[in-house]
Amino acid sequence: MDANSIALIGDYDPQVTAHQAIPVALGMIAEQSGHNVQFEWLPTEQIHADTALDQFDGFWCVPGSPYKNEAGALRAIRFAREQQRPFLGTCGGFQHAVLEFSRNVLGWADAEHGETSPDSPRAVLTPLTCSLVEAVDSIHLVAGSLIAKAYETSEIREGYRCRFGVNPQFEKELLTHQLRAVGHDSAGDLRAIELTDHVFFVATLFQPERAALKGQVPPLVRAFVEACGVRRP
């Protein structure tokens, strides 16, 4: 059976809870679904113009920002977006999916991440009004969205370890193209996005992979893996 090859975009750190959870989640899904799931960590410092990204069926940009090489992470995200490869971004992956879209689709060449460029006039990601470090909250999902289909419900509860989100100053402009808001928390703040013109491109500020450490299969990760399997001929 052919394997579904997934690239994990990020700088592996065994101390990061999400990095502990991701292999567990993928292993659980492989066991339950019968998919032959293989994954490879792609350190951002090793992602360059000649990196063979085409070998991967899907891309998951994982938590752990700031990344050692922001440009490397953005390069891989752009490849997934432009080449219609299934993409999942969680926490830092969400943030960098927004940054990549801002620069390469909206043409905001001066778009920056407020974590690394706090004084930028075009910081599309800025500190959250309330830091979501080890916080759990409810999220309302838009009916019919990929993420709602994955969870098979419109109300979920998920955990965070995050300090940055979309800058409200730019949110309206960001969401006027094919980038769609599909998840908001109990306060109405943006927590999940999708691309409407893509086979599977979903990014969440929360970390659904953490469920695997409690013995639960994360529905969104399962949907991502299934999308990777569909892509392979």
N, C-alpha and C positions, 0 to 999 in steps of 0.2 A: 504494500500500500504506500502510495506517495505521501510524503510528509508535508504538512503545512509549516512553512518556514517563516518564523516571526522575528523581526528585529526589535530589540528593546533599546530604544534611543535613550541614553543617559549614562551617568558615571556611577557604576556599581559601588555601593557601600553597604557592607553586611550589617551595619548598625541602623540602617534606615528600615523602618517597619515595612514600608511598601515594597522595598526590594526583597525582603524576606517573604512577603506574601505572594508576589507575582509568580515565581516558579511553582509555588504550592497551588495557586489558582489554575495555572495552565496544566499542571499535572492532574488535578482533579477532573478538569474538563476532558482531557485526553482519555482518562480512564472511563469516565461515564459515557462519553460519546463514541468512543472507538476511533476518534481522529488520531492520527500519528502527528502529534504536535512537537515540533522542534523549535527552540528559540536560541537566539544569540545576542549577548550584550554587545551593543555598539557604543563604545566610549566616544563621547562627542569630539575628543581631540583626534580621533582616528577617522572622522568623516570628512572627506575631501572631494574634490571634483572627480577624482578617479576611483572613488570607492564604489565597489560593485553592488549598488543598491538593488539592481534589477533581479537579483537572486532571491529576494524575499517576497513572500506572498502578502505580508501585512507588516505594519509598523505600529509600535506602541511607544509613545514618548512618555517616559515614566517620571514620577516625582524625584525631587532632589536638586532643584535649581537653587542658586545659579549654577548652570552647567560650566564645565571647564572651558568649553568652546561653544559659545552661543551660535556662531555661524554654522558649525557642524550640525547642531540640532535643527536649525532652520533649514538647512540644505535637505536633510532627510524628510522633514515634514513637507517641504515643497514638492519633493519627488512623489511622496504618497498622494498628495493632493492632485498634482498634475497628471500622474500616471494611473489614477483611479485604483490605487491599492488601498485596501481596508486600513483605516487608521483609528487608533484609540489614543487619546491624550488624557492623562489624569494628573491633577494638581499642576506641577510645573509644565506638564505636557499641554494642559489647557492654556496656560499663559503663553506658551511659545507658539501654539497654533494660532492664537489671536495676533501675536506679533508678526508671524509669517504672513498671515492674510492681510494685515495692515500694510505691510511693505510691498508685497508682490501682487496683490489683487487690487487693493485700493490705491496703490502707488504712493503711499506715505513713506517716502524714503527716510524721513527723519523720525519715524516711529521708534520708540525705545521702551525697554522694560524699566519700570521705576525702581526695581531692586538694584540694578546695575547703573542706571542713569537717572537718579532721583531728581535732577534739576532740568531734565529735558522738557521743553514746552509741549512735546508730543509723546509724553509718557502714557501709552495706552493701557498700562497696567500700573496700578498704584496701591498703596497699603489699604487693606480693608478697614472700614470704620471700627470693626470689632474683629480682632485676630481670631482665626478659627484653628487654633492649635489644640489638638485632641478634643475637638468639639463634635457633637452629633446633633443633627437637625433634620427636620422634615424637608422634603423637596417635592414641589408639584411639577409634574411632567405634562407636556403638551400632548394631547391625544393624537394618535397617528404618527408620532415621531418614532424614529428608530429606537430611541432609548425607552420610550413608553412601551413599545412592542417587546423589547427585551425583558422588561420587568413585569409585563402583563398587568400593569396597574398604573394609575396616575399619581399615586401618593407613595413615596418611599422615605426611608430614613437612612442616612449615610453619615460616615465620619470624615473629618478633615484633619489635615495638619498643614495649614496654609495661612499666609499673611498678606498675599497680594491677589487682586482680582481686577476685572475690567474697570477702567477709569470711567465713572459716570459721565464725564464731560464728552467722551467720544462714543459712548454706547450706541446712541441713536444712529450715528453715521456708520458705525461698524455693522449694524444689523439691517442696513437698507439694501444689501445685495443678496447673494445666495447664502450668507451666513445667518442662521436662524437661532433665536433663543428658544430652547426647549425645556429648560428647567430653572425654576426659581425657588428660593428658600422661603421660610415662614415670614420673613420680612419683605419679600418681594424682590430680593437681590438676585442677579443673574448667576446661575451655578452650572449650567450645561448648555452647550451649543452643538449644532450640526450644520453640515453643508447640504443644501438641497439638491445640488447637481452632482452628487458623488455617490458611489455605490454604498459606501459606509465610511463616514468621517464624523466621529463623535468625540467630544472633549468635555470633561467634567472637572470642576474645581475640587470636588470630593474624591475620595479614594475608595472605589468599590472593591478593589482587590483585597482590602483588609478582611473582608468576610471570610476569605479562605483560611485565615488563621484561627477562625472559630469553627472550622469544618463545614462551611457553607459555600456552595458554588456561586460566584458572583454572576448574576444574570447578564450584565452588560459585557463582561469578559467572554462569557459563553457565546453571546451574539457576535462578538468580534471574531472569535475563532471560527465560528460557522461561516462568516463572511469570507474569511481567508480560504476556507475549504471550497467555497463556491467559485472563487476566483481561479483556483487551479484547474486546468483542463482535465 
